[in-house]
Amino acid sequence: MSFTALHRAVGAPPGPLTDEILDAAVAAGTAETSDLDWKGELPPAKGLTQTDFPKDVAAMANSGGGLIVYGVKESQKAATKRVDVGEFDESYERSLRSAAITAISPPVFGLNVHRLEAEGKRAIIVEVPASIDGPHLIYRNDYFGAPVRNDSDTVWMKERQIEAMYRARFEERRHASEALDALFGEASAGRDSDKRAWLIAVAHPRTPVIRERMTRDRARYVLATTEALALTYAENRGVHPLRNVDVHNPRPGLRRWVAVSMATIDRPSWREAWVSIHHDGSVTLAAAVGGHRKAVDEYFEGWEVESSAIECAIADVMALTRTTAEATGNEEYDVRVGIEWSGQEPLTILTTDNFGHTYGGASTPLHRFTPVETTVNAMESASDYHWHVHDLAQDCVNQGGISNVLIIRPPARDDQQ
């Protein structure tokens, strides 16, 4: 559910961008603003990087994001009528996304391209996300500049503005790091990591979108959807934390919903796990990964962690990040995965041999697991996101001396499909 400059202009509630909304905005003579730019026609696909498209995208990103609407004529900055932009195919859409990446530095990721297909008045709306990586620069020949929206106009930043934006970028990164630290510390607090290893995974949106508190029904739906999605990343075996929390009855917490552990006599404590979805789009997962059961009455030691348990937890938290992003309107996430173990023995990550038997001979004993961090676009293509899941899991098991993941299947690359 999105709430854009067009929704605001016509007083519409959050929702998809439609022909009706655009028609209403044009009929009202809506004027351009810092987050709304009218364009009568699309730029030519050939030589797109040399058109004004990169400048327009960079300016919008430098101004907090907004909409560039192709297919609306304007006079004195106010919309006057809709016009037809003509054919627009997948190749053209890829060209737009490519230009936002290759012709702008740092690149602007996550463009959302909306197609309005009304007969005789086809329109294309490019939704530029807010960015904390500003200033975004564009290069022309030997020169570069930082465009920015000044109400309805695009102007070039002065040196002091560029300097201020760089300071803001570093400050935002510090805040993002602090937010990740706080989530990680909170999720790991109170765990008996001196007796068994715990995997802690947290994800925080880089620019949180907070519109309204998530309802219990919505949280329940997100959790149910997550469980199915996780199984598309990892095989249906191993210990998935999501199967050991109460996904059907999330409980309220401080600005979040918590799926509590179902560890009982029937589900022993070695399966203990906790999951939370925050109203700002953050997610956390804490799962006991040491001391799992290896036979009917036999358990691994607290410092022995099966690589499959790590993979299952990563598949679950990455699936939760994607489904939560869809529910809250967030896109880019910072992700951190760590294993907390404070016992005397070194942490050992176990794999299986060719016969399926647990094997620790290839492991590198760890006195401390270094948390692994990455940044993902939770709204990118399914294949690209699946590769992020795979690579994050591989980074985690590699740290323990294990070469390959076992149950997260590598997806086909888009160009191989």
Summary of the structure (lengths in Angstrom):
residues: 417
radius of gyration: 24.2
end to end distance: 29.8
largest distance: 78.7
contacts: 1378
relative contact order: 0.10
helix: 33%
strand: 27%
